Amino acid sequence: MITGKGIHSNTNKDVYVSNKLSKLRFSVPEYISNNLELSNRVVSIKNASKTDGGEGAIIIKLKSLQNKF
């Protein structure tokens, strides 16, 4: 998932918005971990290597649905 680095984000100016959780890189994994149905379908979530997008991406590996039907 390409999330971007958030260089155009204005969250630093708003004291009511979390700098950490307003960015997809942090909020998507948190959303998945707080949703049992989604988290049961995810094998792993990790930061992307530099060649896969570096700080602007995360890798989300999903379970196969092949045997579910």
LUMLO-245999 format. One record per residue (C-alpha): residue number from 1; chain; x, y, z. Coordinates in steps of 0.1 Angstrom, whole numbers, plus 5000, padded with zeros to 4 digits. Layout:
// LUMLO-245999
@k: NUM, c: A, xx: X, yy: Y, zz: Z
...
END
This chain:
// LUMLO-245999
@k: 1, c: A, xx: 5000, yy: 5000, zz: 5000
@k: 2, c: A, xx: 5015, yy: 5033, zz: 4990
@k: 3, c: A, xx: 5007, yy: 5058, zz: 5017
@k: 4, c: A, xx: 5030, yy: 5088, zz: 5009
@k: 5, c: A, xx: 5051, yy: 5106, zz: 5034
@k: 6, c: A, xx: 5026, yy: 5133, zz: 5042
@k: 7, c: A, xx: 5048, yy: 5162, zz: 5033
@k: 8, c: A, xx: 5017, yy: 5183, zz: 5024
@k: 9, c: A, xx: 4999, yy: 5174, zz: 5056
@k: 10, c: A, xx: 4987, yy: 5204, zz: 5077
@k: 11, c: A, xx: 4982, yy: 5184, zz: 5109
@k: 12, c: A, xx: 5011, yy: 5202, zz: 5127
@k: 13, c: A, xx: 4989, yy: 5233, zz: 5127
@k: 14, c: A, xx: 4958, yy: 5216, zz: 5143
@k: 15, c: A, xx: 4963, yy: 5208, zz: 5180
@k: 16, c: A, xx: 4932, yy: 5185, zz: 5179
@k: 17, c: A, xx: 4946, yy: 5162, zz: 5152
@k: 18, c: A, xx: 4972, yy: 5135, zz: 5160
@k: 19, c: A, xx: 5004, yy: 5138, zz: 5140
@k: 20, c: A, xx: 5009, yy: 5101, zz: 5142
@k: 21, c: A, xx: 4975, yy: 5087, zz: 5136
@k: 22, c: A, xx: 4964, yy: 5111, zz: 5109
@k: 23, c: A, xx: 4988, yy: 5095, zz: 5084
@k: 24, c: A, xx: 4979, yy: 5063, zz: 5066
@k: 25, c: A, xx: 5012, yy: 5046, zz: 5075
@k: 26, c: A, xx: 5001, yy: 5045, zz: 5111
@k: 27, c: A, xx: 4963, yy: 5046, zz: 5110
@k: 28, c: A, xx: 4957, yy: 5018, zz: 5085
@k: 29, c: A, xx: 4976, yy: 4991, zz: 5106
@k: 30, c: A, xx: 4959, yy: 5004, zz: 5137
@k: 31, c: A, xx: 4925, yy: 5002, zz: 5120
@k: 32, c: A, xx: 4932, yy: 4966, zz: 5109
@k: 33, c: A, xx: 4944, yy: 4955, zz: 5143
@k: 34, c: A, xx: 4913, yy: 4969, zz: 5159
@k: 35, c: A, xx: 4889, yy: 4952, zz: 5135
@k: 36, c: A, xx: 4888, yy: 4914, zz: 5142
@k: 37, c: A, xx: 4873, yy: 4905, zz: 5108
@k: 38, c: A, xx: 4901, yy: 4923, zz: 5090
@k: 39, c: A, xx: 4929, yy: 4913, zz: 5113
@k: 40, c: A, xx: 4919, yy: 4876, zz: 5108
@k: 41, c: A, xx: 4925, yy: 4880, zz: 5070
@k: 42, c: A, xx: 4960, yy: 4896, zz: 5074
@k: 43, c: A, xx: 4992, yy: 4876, zz: 5076
@k: 44, c: A, xx: 5015, yy: 4905, zz: 5083
@k: 45, c: A, xx: 5020, yy: 4942, zz: 5082
@k: 46, c: A, xx: 5055, yy: 4957, zz: 5079
@k: 47, c: A, xx: 5073, yy: 4988, zz: 5067
@k: 48, c: A, xx: 5084, yy: 4986, zz: 5030
@k: 49, c: A, xx: 5120, yy: 4983, zz: 5021
@k: 50, c: A, xx: 5136, yy: 5012, zz: 5003
@k: 51, c: A, xx: 5132, yy: 4994, zz: 4969
@k: 52, c: A, xx: 5095, yy: 4989, zz: 4976
@k: 53, c: A, xx: 5087, yy: 5025, zz: 4985
@k: 54, c: A, xx: 5106, yy: 5030, zz: 5018
@k: 55, c: A, xx: 5089, yy: 5053, zz: 5043
@k: 56, c: A, xx: 5061, yy: 5061, zz: 5018
@k: 57, c: A, xx: 5047, yy: 5025, zz: 5018
@k: 58, c: A, xx: 5037, yy: 4996, zz: 5039
@k: 59, c: A, xx: 5035, yy: 4959, zz: 5030
@k: 60, c: A, xx: 5002, yy: 4942, zz: 5040
@k: 61, c: A, xx: 5002, yy: 4904, zz: 5033
@k: 62, c: A, xx: 4967, yy: 4888, zz: 5031
@k: 63, c: A, xx: 4957, yy: 4852, zz: 5037
@k: 64, c: A, xx: 4947, yy: 4832, zz: 5007
@k: 65, c: A, xx: 4910, yy: 4827, zz: 5002
@k: 66, c: A, xx: 4916, yy: 4797, zz: 4980
@k: 67, c: A, xx: 4904, yy: 4771, zz: 5006
@k: 68, c: A, xx: 4876, yy: 4792, zz: 5020
@k: 69, c: A, xx: 4850, yy: 4783, zz: 4994
END
